[in-house]
Amino acid sequence: MKKIYIYLYILLQLFHFSYSAGRLIFLYTHFRHGARGPNQLNNNNIDRLGEKWEGLGEITGVGERMQYLLGLRNRKKYIEQEKFLPEKFDPHQMLIFTSSLNRTIVSCYSQLQGLYPQRVNLGKTLTKEQEEIAYPPILNEIKERDADIEQSIKELGDSSLPYRMMIAPIKIMNENEIIMGLHDYGECAEKIKKIKDKNEKSKVFGEITDKFNEKYGEKWNKFFKKEKNKFKVKEIKKICSEFLCDYTDKRKMKEFKDKTGLNIDILKEDCLNYYKMYYIYVNHGDEEKILAHVDSSKIMRQLLYYMKRRLDVDIKEVNEDLNFKDYSRPRYIMISGHDITVSADIVLLIKAFGLDMTTTFKFPKYASQFVLEVRTNLNKCNSYSDYYIVGYFDNTELFNINAEEFINKVEKEIWTAQQVDEYCGIQSNNKDNKSNKTITAKIFMSILVCFGFIFIMKYFS
């Protein structure tokens, strides 16, 4: 009898493994940019701890490497092990988005270097004859050669390019396409600020802030020289943000450690937890979870569009060679974003599936990745119900749900593009612009008619 139970257990384990590792149909990853410098520096790029940085909020070398290694990990899983993506980069199979900030754009390219380290677009080797004519007209037509240009040519040798950059079609989002961390745009700023201010004063989050001040207020005061030991929410967030930035070679913070006696590693963990609580009770604490709707609805709507197109292709067994002749059916959607946008995705799905916010929500650290994998255990599928979707946050599985149920629940939860635009005042702004253009056109036409009438009167007289 005992052996039967053992066999049943093994069988169940095999079934679970096959269910969670079925044939991959579609992939979505939304990751936060890599580690960056502080968002508050003086004119000399020095933070409040006396450390110098390259620029305000710019990605650091640590951040670039984080993303590169994340790309290597994704390559091992989705290219080498699962054979889901091709060995060489194919723009028809991927749709890549990023917000318009340097740190997200560089994070995106850094991860692509890891995903496709062989860099398909290598610099070509030039012959001596080719080297002699490899000048653009703006340089070739001058009599004297530029010394810096000549030095660069020597360094190039017979290579056409020096750095062999990974070239990929990355789409930079703007507010009229997808709200991407731009929740302060238009009328959103005032509306969301009121929600946050109200949530900050809530009893639960007030208690969390009081406990944080009890632990760190007096010790921080020794260094920051405040009149009172109690720090406000925005002050705590700004200071924590600096401790969560990566270390430079000289960033030892000796003076801070000596004056406060704090363990920096423990402080970092407490700061991360404070951020998590802030997102649960302030950013997403209101009943309707406005921020998630504003930041994620348009993204989710586009995601569902491409997801359903891929499922339709798989159901109809469209020839794969023909399938990737255009950009309308990508296998993989990749988004380089921010903590606010990644968390908005997670919160919107938590709400859609009725999950517990406190236990399910994870705060996105630098280079954290939210993943949706659409899979099936069948070789031939007939409907969306034959697929299932697994949601991961880094190494944690958040949910495992039937694809048809996923689509139905998310479609009911997300706002329409019109709702988002109306909430953020984008639509009204567009209407105002259109009406202004219409008025201008009418005035112009009236002037033309007047001139035409005058011309006709003079001609016939």
C-alpha positions in Angstrom: 0.0 0.0 0.0 2.9 2.3 0.8 4.4 1.7 -2.6 1.1 2.7 -4.3 1.2 6.1 -2.5 4.8 6.6 -3.5 4.0 5.9 -7.2 1.0 8.2 -7.0 3.1 10.9 -5.5 5.7 10.5 -8.3 3.0 10.6 -10.9 1.5 13.8 -9.5 4.9 15.4 -9.4 5.5 14.5 -13.1 2.1 15.9 -13.9 2.8 19.1 -12.1 6.2 19.4 -13.9 4.6 18.9 -17.3 1.9 21.4 -16.5 4.3 24.1 -15.4 6.7 23.4 -18.3 4.4 22.9 -21.2 5.0 24.2 -24.8 5.7 27.9 -24.6 3.5 30.0 -27.0 3.9 33.6 -25.9 6.2 35.5 -23.5 5.9 38.9 -21.8 8.5 40.4 -19.6 8.3 43.8 -17.9 11.4 44.7 -15.9 12.6 47.6 -13.9 15.7 49.4 -15.0 19.0 48.6 -13.4 20.6 50.3 -10.4 20.8 54.1 -10.8 22.3 57.0 -9.0 20.2 59.1 -6.6 17.4 61.4 -7.8 18.6 64.2 -5.6 22.1 65.7 -6.2 23.6 69.2 -5.8 25.1 71.1 -8.8 28.4 69.1 -8.5 26.5 65.7 -8.7 27.1 65.0 -5.0 24.4 63.4 -2.8 23.5 64.2 0.7 25.9 61.5 2.0 28.8 63.4 0.3 29.3 60.9 -2.6 29.7 61.9 -6.2 27.7 60.3 -9.1 27.8 60.5 -12.9 24.4 62.1 -13.2 21.0 62.6 -11.7 19.2 59.3 -11.7 21.4 57.8 -14.4 22.0 54.1 -14.7 25.4 53.0 -13.2 27.8 50.3 -14.3 26.2 48.0 -11.7 22.8 48.6 -13.3 24.1 47.8 -16.8 25.7 44.6 -15.5 22.4 43.6 -13.7 20.5 43.9 -16.9 23.2 42.1 -19.0 23.1 39.1 -16.6 19.3 39.1 -16.6 19.5 38.9 -20.4 22.0 36.0 -20.1 19.6 34.2 -17.8 16.7 34.7 -20.1 18.8 33.5 -23.0 19.6 30.3 -21.2 16.0 29.6 -20.4 14.1 30.8 -23.5 16.7 30.3 -26.2 19.1 27.5 -25.2 16.8 25.3 -23.0 13.3 25.9 -24.5 14.3 26.8 -28.0 11.4 29.4 -27.9 13.4 32.3 -29.5 15.9 31.9 -32.3 19.6 31.8 -31.8 20.1 35.0 -33.7 18.1 38.2 -33.1 15.0 38.4 -35.3 13.1 41.7 -35.0 9.9 40.0 -36.4 9.7 37.8 -33.3 10.1 40.5 -30.6 8.3 43.8 -29.8 10.5 46.0 -27.5 9.2 49.0 -25.6 10.9 51.4 -23.2 10.0 54.6 -21.4 11.8 57.7 -22.6 14.4 58.0 -19.8 18.1 57.2 -20.3 18.2 54.6 -17.6 15.4 52.5 -19.1 16.7 52.8 -22.7 20.3 51.7 -21.6 18.8 48.9 -19.4 17.0 47.7 -22.5 20.1 47.6 -24.6 22.1 46.1 -21.8 19.7 43.2 -21.4 19.6 42.7 -25.2 23.4 42.3 -25.1 22.9 39.4 -22.7 20.0 37.9 -24.6 22.0 38.0 -27.8 25.6 38.2 -26.8 27.0 37.2 -30.2 25.5 40.5 -31.5 24.3 39.6 -34.9 25.1 43.0 -36.4 28.9 42.7 -36.0 31.2 45.4 -37.4 32.3 44.2 -40.9 36.0 43.9 -41.8 37.2 46.4 -44.4 39.9 45.9 -47.0 42.6 48.5 -47.5 40.8 49.8 -50.6 37.5 50.1 -48.6 39.3 51.9 -45.8 40.5 54.6 -48.2 36.9 55.4 -49.3 35.2 55.0 -46.0 34.8 58.7 -45.3 31.5 60.5 -45.3 31.5 63.5 -47.7 31.5 66.0 -44.8 35.0 64.7 -43.9 36.2 63.6 -47.4 35.8 67.0 -49.0 38.1 68.9 -46.6 41.8 69.4 -47.4 43.2 68.8 -43.9 42.2 65.7 -41.9 40.8 66.1 -38.4 43.3 64.8 -35.9 40.7 63.2 -33.6 39.0 61.5 -36.6 42.4 60.2 -37.8 43.2 58.8 -34.3 39.8 57.0 -34.3 40.6 55.5 -37.7 43.8 54.1 -36.3 42.0 52.6 -33.4 39.4 51.0 -35.7 42.0 49.2 -37.7 40.2 47.2 -40.4 36.9 47.1 -38.4 34.0 49.2 -39.6 32.6 49.7 -36.0 34.3 49.9 -32.7 31.8 48.7 -30.1 29.7 46.3 -32.1 26.5 47.6 -30.5 23.4 45.4 -30.4 21.0 47.0 -32.9 17.3 46.4 -32.2 14.1 48.3 -33.0 13.2 49.7 -29.6 9.9 51.7 -29.4 10.0 54.6 -27.0 6.6 55.2 -25.5 4.9 58.5 -25.1 1.8 59.5 -23.2 -0.6 59.4 -26.2 0.3 55.7 -26.9 0.7 54.0 -23.5 0.9 55.6 -20.1 4.3 54.5 -19.0 5.3 55.9 -15.6 3.8 59.2 -16.9 1.0 59.3 -14.3 1.9 62.9 -13.5 1.0 63.9 -17.0 -2.0 66.2 -17.6 -4.8 66.1 -15.0 -3.4 62.9 -13.5 -1.0 64.8 -11.4 -3.6 66.6 -9.3 -6.0 63.7 -9.1 -3.4 61.1 -8.0 -1.7 63.5 -5.6 -5.0 63.8 -3.7 -5.3 60.1 -3.5 -1.7 59.6 -2.3 -2.0 62.4 0.3 -5.2 60.8 1.7 -3.6 57.3 1.8 -0.4 58.6 3.5 -2.6 59.8 6.4 -4.4 56.4 6.7 -4.1 54.8 10.1 -2.3 51.7 8.9 0.4 53.4 6.9 0.7 56.1 9.7 1.6 53.3 12.1 4.2 51.9 9.7 5.8 55.3 9.4 5.8 55.8 13.2 7.5 52.5 13.7 10.2 53.3 11.1 10.8 56.7 12.8 11.1 55.0 16.2 13.8 52.7 14.8 15.8 55.3 12.7 14.5 58.8 13.5 16.9 59.6 16.3 20.0 58.0 14.6 19.3 59.7 11.3 18.9 63.0 13.1 22.5 62.8 14.3 23.6 62.8 10.7 21.0 64.9 9.0 20.7 67.4 11.8 16.9 67.8 11.9 15.1 69.7 14.6 12.8 66.7 15.3 13.5 63.0 15.2 10.4 62.3 13.2 10.9 62.2 9.4 8.0 62.7 7.0 7.0 60.1 4.5 8.6 61.9 1.5 11.9 62.5 3.5 12.1 58.8 4.4 11.5 57.8 0.8 14.2 60.1 -0.5 16.8 59.0 2.1 15.9 55.3 1.5 16.3 55.8 -2.2 19.9 56.8 -1.7 20.7 53.8 0.4 19.2 51.6 -2.2 21.5 53.0 -4.9 24.5 50.9 -5.7 28.0 51.6 -4.2 30.7 53.4 -6.1 34.3 52.5 -5.4 34.5 55.4 -2.8 31.1 55.1 -1.4 32.0 53.7 2.1 29.7 56.1 4.0 32.2 56.0 6.9 31.0 59.3 8.4 27.4 58.1 8.3 28.2 54.8 9.9 30.4 56.4 12.6 27.7 58.9 13.6 24.7 56.6 13.5 26.2 53.2 14.3 23.8 51.6 11.8 24.2 48.4 9.9 23.7 49.5 6.2 22.6 46.1 5.0 19.8 45.9 7.6 18.8 49.5 6.8 18.6 48.6 3.1 16.2 45.8 3.9 14.1 48.0 6.1 14.0 50.6 3.4 12.9 48.0 0.8 10.1 46.9 3.1 9.0 50.5 3.7 8.8 51.0 0.0 6.7 47.8 -0.3 4.3 49.1 2.3 4.2 52.5 0.7 3.1 50.9 -2.6 0.5 48.7 -0.9 -1.1 51.4 1.2 -0.3 54.6 -0.6 0.2 54.1 -4.3 -2.3 51.3 -4.6 -4.2 51.7 -1.4 -7.4 53.3 -2.7 -10.3 51.1 -3.4 -10.3 51.5 -7.2 -6.5 51.2 -7.4 -6.4 54.2 -9.8 -2.7 54.2 -10.3 -2.7 50.6 -11.6 -5.5 51.4 -14.0 -3.7 54.6 -15.3 -0.2 53.0 -15.6 -1.1 49.5 -16.8 -4.5 49.5 -18.6 -3.1 50.5 -22.0 -0.1 48.2 -21.6 -2.4 45.3 -20.7 -4.8 46.0 -23.6 -1.9 45.8 -26.1 -0.6 42.7 -24.4 -4.0 41.0 -24.8 -4.1 42.0 -28.4 -0.8 40.4 -29.3 -1.4 37.4 -27.0 -4.6 36.6 -28.7 -3.0 36.9 -32.1 -0.3 34.4 -31.1 -2.9 32.0 -29.7 -5.0 32.3 -32.9 -1.9 31.5 -35.0 -1.2 28.5 -32.8 -4.8 27.2 -33.0 -4.9 27.7 -36.8 -1.4 26.2 -37.2 -0.3 29.0 -39.5 3.0 28.3 -41.2 5.7 29.7 -39.0 7.8 31.0 -41.9 4.9 33.0 -43.2 3.9 34.1 -39.7 7.0 36.2 -39.1 7.0 38.1 -42.3 5.4 41.1 -40.5 5.5 42.6 -37.0 1.9 41.9 -36.2 2.4 38.6 -34.4 5.5 38.8 -32.1 6.2 35.9 -29.8 7.9 38.0 -27.2 7.0 41.5 -25.8 9.7 43.1 -23.7 9.2 46.3 -21.7 11.9 48.3 -19.9 10.1 50.4 -17.2 10.2 51.6 -13.7 9.1 50.3 -10.2 5.8 52.1 -10.6 4.9 50.5 -14.0 6.0 47.0 -13.0 4.1 47.2 -9.8 1.0 48.5 -11.7 1.0 45.4 -13.8 1.1 43.1 -10.7 -1.5 45.1 -8.8 -3.9 45.2 -11.7 -3.7 41.4 -12.1 -3.9 40.9 -8.3 -7.2 42.8 -8.4 -8.5 41.0 -11.5 -7.9 37.6 -10.0 -9.1 38.5 -6.4 -5.7 37.7 -4.9 -4.4 38.9 -1.5 -2.5 42.1 -2.0 -0.3 41.9 1.1 1.0 38.4 0.4 1.1 38.5 -3.4 2.5 41.9 -4.1 6.3 42.1 -4.5 8.2 45.5 -4.6 10.3 45.7 -7.8 14.0 46.1 -6.9 16.4 47.3 -9.5 16.3 44.8 -12.5 13.4 42.9 -11.0 11.4 41.2 -13.7 7.7 40.4 -14.0 6.9 37.6 -16.5 3.9 36.1 -18.1 4.3 32.7 -19.9 1.5 31.4 -22.1 1.8 27.6 -22.3 0.0 24.4 -23.3 0.4 20.7 -22.8 -1.3 19.9 -26.1 0.2 19.6 -29.5 -3.0 20.8 -31.1 -5.3 23.4 -29.4 -8.8 24.3 -30.4 -9.6 27.3 -28.1 -8.1 29.6 -25.6 -9.2 27.3 -22.8 -6.5 24.8 -24.0 -3.8 27.2 -22.8 -2.7 28.4 -19.3 -0.8 31.5 -18.2 1.9 31.5 -15.4 2.8 34.8 -13.8 6.3 35.1 -12.2 8.0 37.9 -10.2 11.7 37.0 -10.4 11.7 33.5 -9.0 8.3 33.6 -7.3 5.2 32.2 -9.0 2.4 34.6 -8.5 -0.5 32.7 -10.2 -1.2 29.9 -12.7 -4.5 30.5 -14.5 -6.4 29.2 -17.6 -5.8 31.5 -20.6 -9.5 32.0 -21.4 -10.2 32.9 -17.8 -7.1 35.2 -17.7 -8.3 37.1 -20.8 -11.9 37.5 -19.6 -10.9 38.7 -16.1 -8.3 41.1 -17.3 -10.6 42.6 -20.0 -13.2 43.2 -17.4 -10.7 44.8 -15.0 -8.7 47.2 -17.3 -9.8 50.6 -18.4 -10.4 51.4 -22.0 -7.9 53.7 -23.7 -10.6 56.3 -23.8 -11.1 56.1 -20.0 -7.4 56.5 -19.4 -7.1 59.4 -21.7 -10.2 61.1 -20.2 -8.8 60.6 -16.6 -5.5 62.1 -17.6 -7.0 64.9 -19.6 -5.3 63.8 -22.8 -8.5 63.5 -24.7 -9.7 67.0 -23.7 -6.3 68.4 -24.6 -6.5 66.8 -28.0 -10.0 68.2 -28.5 -8.8 71.7 -27.5 -5.9 71.4 -30.0 -8.3 70.2 -32.7 -10.7 73.0 -32.0 -7.9 75.5 -32.1 -6.7 74.1 -35.4 -10.2 74.3 -36.8 -10.6 78.0 -35.7 -7.2 78.8 -37.3 -8.2 77.1 -40.5 -11.6 79.0 -40.6 -9.8 82.3 -40.1 -7.3 81.5 -42.8 -10.1 80.5 -45.3 -12.0 83.7 -44.5 -8.9 85.8 -45.3 -8.4 83.9 -48.6 -12.0 84.5 -49.5 -11.7 88.2 -48.8 -8.5 88.5 -50.9 -10.2 86.6 -53.7 -13.2 88.8 -53.6 -11.0 92.0 -53.8 -9.0 90.5 -56.6 -12.2 89.7 -58.7 -13.6 93.1 -58.1 -10.4 94.8 -59.3 -10.1 92.5 -62.3 -13.6 93.1 -63.6 -13.5 96.8 -62.9 
